[in-house]
Amino acid sequence: LALSPNTMTNNDELPQPILNIEEIWTKIGADEENEEKKPLPILAIFGGVDLWHPDSESLCTSIGRELAKRLPSLTIVTGANAAVHDKIASAFYNDVMSLHNMTPRIYHLAPWGYHCSFKYGQQLCVGRDSAERRALLARCATVALSVEGGPGTADEMAKAVEANVPLIPLGRSGGASSGMFDAPSRHGSRPEFICQKDWDLCWDKFVSVDESAQAVSRIVLSIVGS
């Protein structure tokens, strides 16, 4: 979904937008290596500007906290405008700060002409419009997850899959994450990198949000390592 026009800023004050993945990686330090000589992993968050499912806010908060507990050095990138982005990333930010005394690596990718209202992390000007930003957000990640979402989220999900970025859809949340808007998400089509138990926990509306969040953290950990 496009950012709201009331978040537009004075174009004379804006930097030129980043237009390629390599520059994003350089800006966020993801081209650096960790102790295992591997590039630093990036998690992209896709999801709805507004939250509709009654469990989604607590689900997003639990996901952020579980990721902070198990993967505090993870780099998180968001689209800079959605409730899903904020709820997951802010919970991650707060717990990394309080539990690990580390500066969380969070970057909000906003298209040219718009300003992110989130009060934590760093904003990067990425893409000349929302469509270009969605493509770069989807393709720059090591792994991506989605909660709820409309057509814009479905577009990000499709672009991630096209770029062979592992995608974790929280089907239990509905919207694009459950396959609406022709998004690449079906309960009966489990990706090979997710075990059946954790896949089911991402879709089951009757398990606790903490169980689903723990499944997400296990999946991410299995992809990016410790």
C-alpha positions in Angstrom: 0.0 0.0 0.0 1.1 3.5 -0.7 2.2 5.8 2.1 -0.3 8.5 3.1 0.2 11.8 1.3 0.3 13.6 4.7 3.6 12.0 5.3 5.1 13.8 2.3 8.1 16.1 3.0 9.7 19.0 1.3 11.3 17.5 -1.8 14.1 20.1 -1.7 15.3 18.5 1.6 15.3 14.9 0.4 18.4 12.9 -0.6 18.4 11.1 -3.9 16.7 7.7 -3.6 18.6 4.4 -3.4 17.8 2.5 -6.6 19.7 -0.8 -6.2 20.1 -3.6 -3.6 23.8 -3.3 -3.4 23.6 0.3 -2.1 21.0 -0.7 0.5 23.3 -3.4 1.7 26.2 -0.9 2.0 24.0 1.6 3.8 22.8 -0.9 6.4 26.2 -2.6 6.8 24.8 -5.9 5.5 27.8 -6.4 3.3 29.9 -6.7 6.4 30.8 -10.2 7.7 30.1 -11.8 11.0 32.5 -14.0 13.0 31.6 -16.9 10.7 32.6 -14.8 7.6 29.0 -14.7 6.4 27.1 -11.6 5.3 24.9 -10.2 8.0 21.3 -11.5 7.7 18.3 -9.3 6.9 14.7 -9.9 7.8 12.1 -7.9 5.7 8.7 -7.3 7.2 5.6 -7.1 5.0 2.1 -6.4 6.2 -1.0 -4.3 6.5 -1.0 -0.6 7.1 -3.9 -1.3 9.5 -4.5 -4.3 11.7 -7.8 -6.1 11.2 -7.6 -9.5 12.9 -8.1 -9.3 16.7 -4.9 -11.3 17.4 -2.6 -9.4 15.0 -1.3 -6.8 17.4 -0.3 -9.3 20.1 1.0 -11.7 17.4 3.3 -9.0 15.9 4.5 -8.0 19.4 5.2 -11.6 20.3 7.1 -12.1 17.0 9.3 -9.1 17.7 10.1 -10.2 21.2 10.9 -13.8 20.2 13.3 -12.5 17.5 14.9 -10.2 20.0 15.4 -13.1 22.4 17.0 -15.5 19.9 18.5 -13.2 17.2 19.3 -9.8 18.7 21.9 -9.1 16.0 19.4 -9.6 13.2 19.0 -6.6 10.8 15.3 -5.7 10.2 14.0 -3.7 7.3 10.5 -2.4 7.0 8.4 -0.5 4.4 8.2 2.5 6.8 4.4 2.9 6.9 2.5 -0.1 8.2 1.1 -1.1 11.6 2.6 -4.5 11.1 6.1 -3.0 10.5 5.8 -0.9 13.7 4.5 -3.5 16.0 7.1 -6.2 15.2 10.0 -3.8 14.8 9.3 -1.7 17.9 8.9 -4.9 20.1 12.2 -6.1 18.7 13.9 -2.7 19.3 12.7 -2.5 22.9 13.7 -6.0 23.9 17.1 -5.9 22.2 17.8 -2.7 24.1 16.6 -4.1 27.5 17.7 -7.7 27.3 21.0 -7.4 25.4 22.1 -3.8 25.9 22.7 -3.6 22.1 21.7 -1.0 19.5 19.1 -2.7 17.3 19.7 -2.8 13.6 16.4 -1.5 12.2 16.0 0.4 8.9 12.8 1.8 7.5 12.8 2.0 3.7 10.6 4.9 2.6 10.2 6.0 -1.0 11.3 9.4 -2.3 9.0 12.1 -1.1 7.8 10.5 2.1 8.8 10.5 5.7 8.6 7.6 8.2 6.9 8.5 11.5 8.4 5.7 13.5 10.6 7.1 16.3 13.3 4.4 16.4 15.6 2.9 13.8 17.0 4.7 10.8 15.1 5.9 7.7 16.6 5.3 4.2 15.2 6.9 1.1 14.6 3.9 -1.2 12.9 3.9 -4.6 11.3 6.7 -6.6 7.8 5.6 -5.6 6.1 2.9 -3.5 6.2 0.3 -6.2 9.9 0.6 -6.6 10.4 0.6 -2.9 8.3 -2.6 -2.5 10.5 -4.3 -5.1 13.8 -3.3 -3.4 12.4 -4.2 0.1 11.4 -7.6 -1.1 14.7 -8.4 -2.9 17.2 -7.1 -0.4 16.3 -9.6 2.3 17.7 -12.9 3.5 14.3 -13.9 4.7 10.9 -12.2 4.8 7.7 -12.6 6.9 4.2 -11.2 6.3 1.2 -10.5 8.6 -2.2 -9.6 7.1 -1.8 -7.2 4.2 -3.5 -6.0 1.1 -2.5 -5.8 -2.6 0.8 -4.0 -1.8 1.8 -6.8 0.6 0.8 -9.4 -2.0 3.1 -7.6 -4.4 6.0 -7.7 -2.0 5.4 -11.4 -1.2 5.4 -12.2 -4.9 8.6 -10.3 -5.6 10.3 -12.0 -2.6 9.4 -15.4 -4.0 10.5 -14.4 -7.5 13.9 -13.4 -6.0 14.2 -16.8 -4.1 13.9 -15.0 -0.7 12.4 -17.4 1.8 8.9 -16.2 2.8 7.2 -16.9 6.0 3.5 -15.9 5.7 1.4 -15.8 8.9 -1.6 -17.4 7.3 -3.6 -17.2 10.6 -3.7 -13.4 10.3 -5.7 -13.3 7.0 -5.3 -10.9 4.1 -2.5 -11.4 1.7 -0.7 -13.6 4.2 -3.5 -16.2 3.8 -3.5 -16.0 0.0 -5.9 -13.2 -0.7 -5.1 -10.8 -3.6 -3.4 -13.7 -5.5 -0.5 -13.7 -2.9 1.8 -16.7 -3.0 0.6 -18.3 0.2 -1.5 -21.4 0.6 -1.7 -23.7 3.7 -1.5 -26.7 1.4 1.7 -25.5 -0.2 4.4 -25.7 2.5 7.8 -24.4 1.5 10.6 -27.0 1.9 12.5 -24.9 4.3 9.7 -24.9 6.9 8.9 -28.1 8.8 5.2 -29.2 8.9 4.8 -28.4 12.6 6.0 -24.8 12.4 4.1 -24.3 9.1 0.9 -25.4 10.8 1.6 -23.1 13.8 1.8 -20.1 11.3 -1.7 -20.9 10.1 -3.6 -22.2 13.1 -5.9 -19.5 14.5 -6.6 -21.6 17.6 -3.1 -21.8 19.0 -1.6 -19.0 21.1 0.1 -16.1 19.4 3.2 -17.0 21.4 3.3 -20.5 19.8 3.1 -19.0 16.3 5.7 -16.4 17.2 8.1 -19.1 18.5 7.6 -21.0 15.2 8.5 -17.9 13.3 11.7 -17.4 15.3 12.7 -21.1 14.8 12.2 -20.8 11.0 14.2 -17.5 10.8 16.9 -19.1 13.0 17.1 -22.1 10.7 17.6 -19.9 7.7 20.1 -17.3 9.0 21.8 -19.3 11.8 22.7 -18.1 15.2 
